Amino acid sequence: MSFSLNFKIKYSEEALEQLKKLDNSVAKRILDKLDSTIENPMHFFERLVGREDYKFRIGDYRVIAKILHNEKIIFVWSLGHRKNIYKNLG
């Protein structure tokens, strides 16, 4: 029986659609960087001011996620270029 302390990454439908629209090299870079956060997401993610969400900077792109500590899940609900990403936050 193996027990993992790592977080799992889950994606919303919206995030998956946003990922599909990106250039393949950009999408791969984002996915690779996200994979590198599973051991210690709090080292990489920064809390958004006045919100429960976190952001993760990858060059000019941002990943917006909820970090569910009890379930060990990084729930990515939005991603995109930094000039557009914050306009979509409700």
FENVENJO-V310650 format. One record per pair of residues at least 24 apart in sequence whose C-alpha atoms are under 6 Angstrom apart, sorted by the first residue. I is the first residue (numbers start at 1). J is the second residue. Records with the same first field share a line. If there is no record, write none. Layout:
I: J / J
//
This chain:
6: 38 / 39
7: 38 / 72 / 73
8: 73
9: 73 / 74 / 75
10: 75
11: 75 / 76
12: 77
15: 77 / 78 / 79
//
